[in-house]
Amino acid sequence: MYLRHTTLRKSGKVHRYWRLVRSVRIGRRVIQQTVAHLGELDEGGRVEARALAQHLIGTPERAQLFDDGSGHRTVPVRLKGIRIERSRQFGDVYLALALWRGIGLEELCRQMLPVGEERVAWAKMAAVLVTARFCEPSSELHIAEDWYRRTALCDLLQLGDEAVNKDRLYRGLDHLLAHKSALEAHLSRRCGELFALCNEVLLYDVTSTYFEGLAQANPQAQRGYSRDHRSDCKQVLIALVVTFDGFPLGYEVFAGNTHDSRTLQTIVTTMEARHGVLGRVWITDRGMASAANLAWLRSTGRRYIIGAPKSELKKFGAELACADGWRTVHDGVEVKLARHPDTDETVILVRSADRRSKEKAMHDRFSQRIEAALQRLAGRIARAKKRVDPAPVNRQIGRLLQRNQRAASRFAVALEPDSCAAGFRLVVSYNTSFDDWAALSEGAYLLRSNIEDWSDQQLWKAYIQLTQAEAAFRIHKDQLDVRPIWHQREDRVQAHILVCFLAFVMWKCLEMWQERAGLGNSPRTILEELARIQSHDVVLPTATHGEIRMRCVTQPDAAQAALLDRLGIVLPKRMRLDETEMPHLAPTP
């Protein structure tokens, strides 16, 4: 990664705009990919970024851990014997620990987790678990045997390598799980203060994550509809609630065979008991839109915007066909308000040009597949030399239509008696009503709501924010490796998901922080770049004082310095060694 700038002249003034780029190989070509636009890197931007950093993480540097290098002594050094030892990753774990402390999790864990006769405080083990999940997601065994010893977390936490083992990490999971509700409530308050989050509009969605192994000791591990396309594995459902800005508010875990609609009432009552009611608006997709759920929401006075199944569009065919009343709310998106004939709810009809072209392409593709397969089947029947049993042919037709359900209703297929050798012929006719309805409904969908004081544009924009919940699941699965689950016990599975949730809170904090600092929204890029900043032990053999050991942090290069400057972070130059690591200095002769 390196810095590039573009120079522009405006009103007689020269402006230099900086961006952080990296080289990416695509096939045989190498292109420059922009990681972040840094603006003019003016003093005002730097001051704003530092103020945000101060508000978010305070001053993570601790006097007892770091040394500014001011206490120098002059000694002659034997150049031939200078060496570097104990190289550790520093930048990414330093940032992760600063976030852990900045959002108050260190202090909260210190207060909540029990203190007994254990050699290592459970609050420190919680910090290790979540920091590892944030920086380099892996198993507890990998953390203990490989990752921890490669990082400077042992220095930052004052916790030796030998103190972190898989058994202690597993027990740390057990202690952390008992405080799930308190952790969620604290994060809601703290991150609301940091980022001025809006908690009145809540987005709710469900995903699944699968197990490797039989998971026989976990009653929640069941087979069901798999979003991961792993129907061969048992799974659990994770129901996640995020704010309008995409910040996680809380979650619950359900059995893997639970239908989405059966989770809604539990989640709503749990979140309201934990965070208060406050006249919230619940937004969720069509998987939750059962008649029982909608009736319950209306009867209890809760406000909602819920996607409706595609089949309900047929009730509003007249409104879809009528050209009046449509209003453009976004490029290529039109909406129209109507009333539900059964419940008198507000119905938001939406037409999307992009969605229309996508659905039309899908209908055309499936229709072409069916037509081609039916033509081949008709040809085989016509070429038959003897009588053919129609039962296998009917089953083949059924399988063909089942595989291409999106266009199956367009075709009426029958086997009619014929004088040919096979004894019948294949007759295909087209359902014109399918084409008429497809032309009207392609790209259209509807939403249901009991909110009366919002405009059509507000209702549609609020529902579109549901993509924030979907993005949260993608981060959990792709960046934090919540899947697959290797734990077999129910409590360990719950604890694993809790650690992933806490790591996602830190991920979202870093994302919102870097957005405000003008660094885009890719925390993984930041972490990968800062992971290259290491700490080293510099060993200096002297002529008069034996060996001097200094634990130094590498100086950032230009790209890393730009990132740190925009984030408002100043890295320490040295770390103090504890007395057991200090060399014995020979007296001055």
Residue, then its C-alpha position, 0 to 999 in steps of 0.5 A: m500500500y502507498l499514497r497517491h495524490t491528485t492536484l486540482r486548481k480551484s478559484g486560483k488555489v491549488h488543492r492536493y487530494w490524497r488517497l491510499v492505494r494498493s496493487v492487486r493482481i487480476g489475471r495477468r494485470v496489476i491494477q491500483q485499487t483505492v483503499a481510502h480517500l484521505g482528502e487534503l489531509d489538512e489540519g482541520g481533518r486531523v484535529e477532528a480525527r484525533a478528537l474522535a479517537q480521544h472520545l472513543i478510546g481515550t488514552p490507551e497508552r499506560a505509563q507502566l507499560f510504555d517508555d518514551g525513551s527519554g531516560h537515555r544513558t550513553v554507553p559504547v556498543r559492540l556493533k558486531g553483536i547487535r541482534i533482533e529477537r522476539s518479533r511480535q505482531f503489534g499494531d492490530v492487537y494494540l488497536a483491538l485492545a484499545l477498542w476493547r477498553g474504549i467501549g468499556l468491556e475491560e472494566l465491565c468484565r473486571q467487575m462481572l467476572p468472578v475473582g477467586e484463586e485462579r492465577v489469571a483473571w477471567a477478564k483477561m481471558a475474555a480480552v484474549l478470546v474477543t481480540a483473537r476473534f477480531c484480529e485472526p478468527s480461529s479455534e481456541l486451540h490455535i489461539a493457545e498454540d500459535w496465534y497468541r505467541r505471535t502477537a504482542l498481546c502478552d506484553l499489552l495484557q501482562l500475561g505470559d505465553e504459558a498462561v494461555n492454554k486451551d483449557r483456560l480459554y474454554r473456562g473463560l468462555d463458560h464464565l463470559l456466557a453467564h453475563k450475556s444480557a449485561l454485556e448487551a445492555h452495556l454496549s447499547r448504552r456505551c456505543g449510543e453515547l459514542f456514535a449517537l445511535c438511533n435505537e427507535v428503528l430496529l432491524y431484525d433478521v435471522t440466519s443459520t450456521y452449521f456444525e461440523g460433527l454430530a452435536q449430539a449433546n446440543p438439543q438446539a442442533q437440528r436440521g432445517y433450512s440452511r442459508d449456508h447450503r449445508s442441509d447435510c449438517k445440523q445447525v442453529l438459528i441466530a436471530l440478530v437485532v441491529t439499529f438503523d445504522g447497522f450497530p448490533l443491539g442483541y441476538e438470540v439463538f434458536a433450534g436449527n429447525t425453528h421457522d423464522s416466523r416463530t422467533l419474532q415474538t420472542i425477540v421483540t419481547t426480549m429486546e424490549a425487556r432488555h432495552g425498553v420500548l420507547g415506541r420502537v419501529w420493527i423492520t423485518d423481512r417476509g419470513m416473519a410475516s405470518a398472520a399470527n405475528l401481524a395480528w400480535l404486533r397490531s394488538t399490542g400497539r407495536r409499530y412495524i414495517i414487514g415485507a410481504p410474500k410475493s403471492e400477496l401481490k395478486k390482491f393488488g393487481a388493479e393497483l399495479a396495473c393503474a398508472d396513477g399514484w406512483r411516485t419516484v423515491h429513488d433512481g429506478v424505484e417507484v412506490k405507491l400506497a394502498r390499503h390492505p382489504d382485510t386489515d386496513e394496514t398501509v400497503i407500500l407497493v414498490r416497483s424496481a427497474d433493476r429488480r424487474s430486469k433481474e426477474k425477467a432474465m430469470h424467467d427467460r432463463f428457466s423458460q429456455r431450459i424447460e423448452a430445450a428439455l421438452q424438445r429433447l424429450a419429445g424427440r426421444i419419444a418420436r424416435a422410439k421403436k417400441r411402446v414406451d411406459p408413460a409413467p417414467v416420462n411423467r416423472q421426468i417431466g415433474r422433475l424438470l418442472q420442479r428444478n425450474q419452478r420460477a417458469a413452471s407455471r408457464f407450461a402445460v405438458a400432457l401425454e396424448p395417445d398417438s399412433c406412433a410406436a411409443g403410443f403417445r406424443l408430448v403436447v406442450s401449450y403455453n399459459t398466456s396468463f403467466d406471461d401477462w402476470a409476469a409482465l405486470s409483477e416483475g420487479a414489484y414487491l409489497l410491504r405492510s405497515n401500521i405506521e400512518d405518520w410516515s411518507d411513502q419515501q420514509l417507509w421504503k427507505a426504512y425497509i431498505q435499511l434491512t440490508q444492514a442486518e444482512a451485512a452484519f451476517r456477512i461479516h459474522k460469517d466471512q470476516l469473524d468465522v462464526r461458521p462452521i461451529w466445532h463445539q458440541r456442547e450447547d453452552r460452548v456453542q452459545a459462548h462461541i456466538l457471544v464472542c463473535f457478537l462482541a468481536f462484531v461490536m468492535w468491528k462495527c465501532l472501527e468501521m464507524w470510526q474510520e468512516r468518520a475519519g475518511l477511511g472508507n468502511s473496510p476494517r479488515t484492510i486497516l487490521e491487515e496493514l497495522a498487523r505489519i507493525q511489529s514489536h522487537d527486542v533490540v539487544l545491544p552488547t556493550a563494552t561496559h554494561g553487558e547486554i542492554r535489551m530494549r523492546c521497541v515498536t517499528q516505525p510506521d511507513a508512509a501508508q501506515a502513518a497516514l492511516l494512524d494520523r487519520l484515526g488519531i492514534v499515536l503508537p508508543k515507541r517502546m515497551r517496558l520490560d518487567e524485572t524478570e526480562m531485564p538483563h543483569l548489567a555489569p558494573t561500569p569499570 
